[in-house]
Amino acid sequence: MAERGGRGSGGHGSLDKSITLPPDEIFRNLENAKRFAIDIGGSLTKLAYYSTVQHKVARVRSFDHSGKDIENEPLYEISVQEEITARLHFIKFENTYIETCLDFIKDHLVNTETKVIKATGGGAYKFKDLIEKKLGLKVDKEDVMTCLIKGCNFVLRNIPHEVFAYQKDSDTEFRFQTNHPNIFPYLLVNIGSGVSIVKVETEDKFEWIGGSSIGGGTFWGLGALLTKTKKFDELLQLASKGQHTNVDMLVKDVYGGACQTLGLSGNLIASSFGKSTTADKEFSKEDMAKSLLHMISNDIGQLACLYAKLHNLDKIYFGGFFIRGHPVTMRTITYSINFFSKGEVQALFLRHEGYLGAIGAFLKGAEQDNPNQYSWGENYAGSSGLMSTSPDVYPMQRTRSGTFDMFEMDRLERPLVNLPLLKDPSTYIPDTVDLTDDAMARKYWLTCFEEALDGVAKRAAASQPDSVDAPERAEKFRQKYWNKLQTLRQQPFAYGTLTVRSLLDTREHCLNEFNFPDPYSKVKQKENGIALKCFQSVIESLDSLGWEERQFALVKGLLAGNVFDWGAKAVSDVLESEPQFGFEEAKSKLQERPWLEDSYSQWLERLKEGPPHKCALIFADNSGIDIILGVFPFVRELLSRGTEVILACNSGPALNDVTYSESLIVAERIAVMDPVIQSALKEEKLLLVQTGSSSPCLDLSRLDKGLAVLVRERKTDLVIIEGMGRAIHTNYYAALKCESLKLAVIKNSWLADRLGGKIFSVIFKYEVPCK
């Protein structure tokens, strides 16, 4: 975010009041705010508040079919209900607008549970009286460093792709890191006016181990003296255009080249501003600003590196107003750390580092509610995202508002943890293709989502025929998601690593934002009903086959079921134009080779020669034919072999994916028809669970804690992942501790071409972990 600065720096009386705040964009859901916290720095204010949000959710409930002819009745009832969830809001704006913002909050605040606002940062003292007068809340000041660390722990634990390394000269400017299951220990270097270095060992154990008086204040002060420029961001802009070698004396200026004896490159800085003592000329403001930035960054980098080596730490997180996402600053610090540590220590930055103090202050005020017992997720629909301040990108910065930056987090219903069967959670990467890296793939998928948008908006409106404002809400959804896609075209790193999964999840967030919780609910209801009528005949056909023929038919049925994916345009076009397209037609679409020749034969050999698996965990994909005629016959075969089965389905809706609540109804109806399923449910050899996800893809590092416990208890030794979103877009390269099957049908011609196949080619990947 660019600071305008200047105005309002002399006192409250000169604070700007000229802006108009759009309530649907800034300070959202303020009428339901319950608790506040604020972090006021020298130039930026970060406000945090907790609110309760009313969302529409789709519920399914089984009809009582006793004594009725159910042939033509719906399988279950669908209702849309109101649900209250918790949300954290964070807004960042310039101090020059603080009075206007406080007035806005005062005018729109309906109810709050607290009479206290937690405050941190140097400005908490300066603006204490103004806050108390405007809001009628008592300001309770909190220690700055404690708040920063609490905030840092919170984002590291809850936000995938929060951490990144900065690589200016590579194709990918921001290189996001995998979340490590254990975030401790680490070094936090906060660069404000000075520098504070803190070693963080646990949630509550940390210590200040060093610092420096040479920091952001030094750059600002000396920069003002040297260049007559008094605004911090203008100094950084000057530095970005400067050439420090015009001012700094290099090793080659001293030795005439590299110093081979000491192993020093000729381009290393030997003396900052060294040429100013010998050259009889004026130096440009840009060159002096760049030299000053290098001098201070190198000093901070060497100091941080020495402390990291002293305490045996290899991760350093940098934050503070000196950083704030500025490429020039991150580049110089990264170079310094890499040079002085010889690549053994990594300089890391945070997407939301500007909010750490506000988050920490909020957590201090909410300790009685123990927010750390929950899992939280970023709401992409209400968050601005990380923005580059590179000069070539800077003009389109902040399309929503030139002044405000927003960040929202939703409390998830259930705590999320790693799948215990991941081979190495610290190196697990869910996504198969990084669209931030792959420009060709990024262009294709962004265009693909743009072209599908009108159809998604149309289906969303059609899913609520009794709602008079559905078309208007659908259009708002369309506009919001379109804007997100345009932002991602320009700045693909805005929400972390850009992937097909993140594009799908952002779309789901935007649909939910405008109260379209399940646009495919009626489609799923209809397809589940149709598929159930075919279940018995499919089972009879399978049972009539010999063992080896049956295994082939089961796999083919599982893959044919996976064709029925309304999220794939090639499939939705067929389903809309050919209403009679069914299970047998899907089988005929499959391009079977070459999966039969290698992986399938290994799987078949394992079934022939090996003992039955103890327990299989199956991640299901689509409703209808997929779950009923593909997955359940496969489940039935495993049960017949003596293998227990955990069937995991989405907690919430996404496209036409089967949800946990829908799977319960489907299983109940199948059990009436099939004694194997009925017995397994009764004896708890077949367990239906929820994944904790509402995504068409699958992140095995964020699964329902109850599912993880069950996986351990049942000694699961086989994982089956089904579907293009779960087994191709994600988890194609996921390494597990046990045997695994990854099955999917490729329903996208571009992706099929890239993988060297045809549309409706199949993936059958049987993997055995190395011993």
C-alpha positions, 0 to 999 in steps of 0.5 A, a space after each residue: 500500500 502506498 503511503 500518501 503521508 504529509 497531511 495530518 502529521 502536525 496534529 489532530 486538527 489537520 487530519 483529512 476528512 475529505 474521503 467517503 468510505 464505501 460501507 460495502 467495501 471498507 469496515 464490512 459488517 461493522 454493525 455486528 462488530 463485537 471486539 476491537 484492537 488497533 495498531 498505530 504506527 508512525 504513518 499507518 493505522 491497522 484496525 482489527 475487529 471481530 464480527 459475526 457474519 450471517 451466511 446462507 447455507 444449504 442443508 439436506 434432510 432425508 424424507 420419511 419414506 415409510 409406507 410411501 411410493 418413493 419412485 417419483 419423490 425426491 431423495 431428500 429435502 433441500 433447504 437454505 438456512 441462515 448460519 452465523 459464523 465468526 470473522 476477523 476483519 483487518 483494515 490498514 489505512 494512513 494515519 491522516 484518515 484516522 479521525 474520518 475512520 473513527 467517525 465512520 465506526 462510531 456512526 455505524 457501530 450498533 453493538 459491541 460486547 466490550 468497553 475496551 479497545 486493545 491498542 499497540 504501536 507508538 501512535 497508541 499514545 498519540 491518539 489515545 484521547 481521540 480514540 476514547 472520545 470518538 468511540 467511547 472505548 477505554 484504550 488499553 495499551 499492549 506491548 508492541 513486541 508481544 503483539 508482533 510475535 502473537 500476530 506472527 505465530 497466528 498467521 504462520 499457523 493459519 495461512 498457507 503461503 503466508 511466507 515468501 522469499 523474494 527473488 527479484 531477478 527470477 521469473 517469479 518475484 515471490 517464492 512462497 514457502 510450504 507451511 511447516 507443521 512446527 513453526 518454532 523456533 525462528 528469528 523475528 527481525 522487526 525494522 522500525 525506527 530502529 531494529 529489534 531482534 527476537 528469538 521465538 521458541 514457543 507460543 509464549 516463550 520468546 526473548 529480545 536478543 539484540 538490536 540496532 539503532 540503525 534502522 528505518 529511522 536512520 534511512 528516513 532521517 539521513 535520506 531527508 538530509 541527503 536528498 531533501 525528500 521527507 516522505 519515506 515511500 518517495 525515498 524508496 522510489 528514488 532508491 529504486 531508480 538509483 545506481 549505488 556504484 556511482 557513490 559506493 567504492 567497490 572492491 575493484 575500485 580498491 584492488 583493481 579487480 577481485 581480491 582473490 586472496 580473500 575470495 571477494 568479488 570485485 563488485 562487492 561494496 568496500 566503502 559505502 559512500 566511499 566515492 563521495 570523498 574523492 569525486 569532485 562532483 554532485 551525486 544524484 538523489 537517486 544514487 545517494 538514496 540507493 547507497 544509503 538503502 544498501 548500507 543500512 540493509 547490509 548492516 541489518 542483514 549481517 547483524 541478523 545473520 550473526 544472531 541466527 548463526 549464534 542461536 542455530 536458526 536458519 529462518 529469519 522473518 523480517 517485518 516492520 515499516 521499513 519492509 512493507 513489501 517494497 521490492 528494493 528493501 527486500 532484495 537488498 536484505 535478501 542479498 545481505 543474508 545470503 552473502 553473510 550466511 553463505 546460503 545457510 540462512 534464509 531471509 523470509 517475508 510475510 504477506 500480512 506482516 503489516 497486520 501482525 501488531 493488530 492481530 496480536 493486540 486483538 488476540 490479547 483482548 480475546 484470550 478468554 475466547 481462546 481463538 488459537 483453539 480454532 483453525 482460521 482461513 483467509 477469505 479471498 473475497 474480502 481481502 485485498 491481497 499482496 500488492 507489488 510496489 514495483 515501479 512498473 506495477 505501481 500505477 494500478 495499485 489498489 483498484 478497490 481504494 487508493 487508501 485502504 487495504 483489507 484482510 479477512 479471516 473466517 473461523 472454520 467449523 472444525 480444527 484442521 491438521 495434517 493427514 498423519 500418512 503424509 511422508 514428510 509434512 514439511 515438504 508436502 506441496 498440494 498443488 501440481 502446477 504453480 501458475 505463478 511460475 508457468 506463464 503459459 498455464 497461467 494465461 490458459 487457466 485465467 482465460 478458462 475461468 473468465 470464459 466460464 464466469 457467465 455460466 457460473 453466474 447464470 447457474 447461481 441465479 437459477 439455483 434460487 428461483 424464488 429469490 427476487 434479488 438472485 439475479 442482482 446478487 449473481 451479477 455482483 458475484 460475477 463482477 467481484 470474481 472478474 475483478 479478482 481474475 484481473 488482479 491475478 493477471 497483473 499480480 499472480 502472487 496476490 494470494 500466495 502461490 497461484 494455482 487452479 485450486 486457489 482460483 476455484 477456492 476464490 470463486 467459491 468464496 465469492 459465491 458464498 459472499 453473495 449468498 449462493 452456498 450451493 448452486 448445484 444442490 438441485 442437480 445433485 439431488 436429481 442425479 443422486 436419485 437417478 443413480 440410486 435406481 441403477 445401483 442394484 443392477 450395477 451390483 448384480 452385473 459386477 457379481 456375475 463376473 469372475 474375480 479378475 474381470 470384476 476388478 477391471 470393471 470396478 476400476 472402469 466404473 470408478 473412472 466412468 463415474 468420475 466423468 460426471 463433473 459439472 466443473 469441467 466444461 467439456 462434460 457440462 456441455 455434454 450433460 446439458 445437450 444430452 440428457 440421456 448421457 449416463 453410466 454406460 455412455 461415460 464408459 465408452 468415452 474413456 481413453 483407457 491406455 496406457 494405464 492398463 499396462 503398468 500401474 493397473 497390473 501392479 495393483 492387480 498383482 497386489 490384490 492377488 498376492 498380498 494380504 487384505 489392507 487393514 483400512 482404506 481411506 477414500 476421498 470421494 469426488 462427485 455426487 450422483 453416478 460417481 459416488 453411487 455407481 463408481 465409489 460405493 461398488 469399489 467400497 463394497 469390494 474392499 469390505 468383502 476382502 475384509 478391509 475397513 473403509 473410511 469414506 471422506 467427503 467435503 464438509 461443505 459444497 463445491 460445484 457438484 462434489 458430494 458433501 458429507 451430509 449428502 453421503 449419509 443419506 446416500 449410504 442409508 439408501 444403499 444400505 437398504 438395498 445391499 446387505 454388505 453395506 448395511 452390515 459394514 455401517 452397523 459394525 462400523 467397518 464403513 465410516 463416513 466422515 467429513 474432510 473439513 474442506 469446501 473445495 473441489 481440490 484437496 489439501 492434505 495438510 488441512 484436514 478435519 482433526 477427527 478424520 486424522 484421529 480416525 486414520 491413526 486409530 484404524 491403522 489406515 494402510 491404503 489411501 485412494 484419491 479420486 477426481 481431477 481436482 483432488 488427484 491431478 490439480 492437487 496431490 499428483 506428486 503427494 508422497 505418502 507413508 502407505 500404499 495409494 491409488 490416484 484415479 481421475 479422468 482428464 476432462 480438459 483438452 488443454 491439460 490432456 494435450 499437455 500430459 500427452 494424451 487425449 480428452 477423457 484419458 484416464 489416470 490410474 496411479 498405484 504407488 507403494 512407498 519406498 522401504 
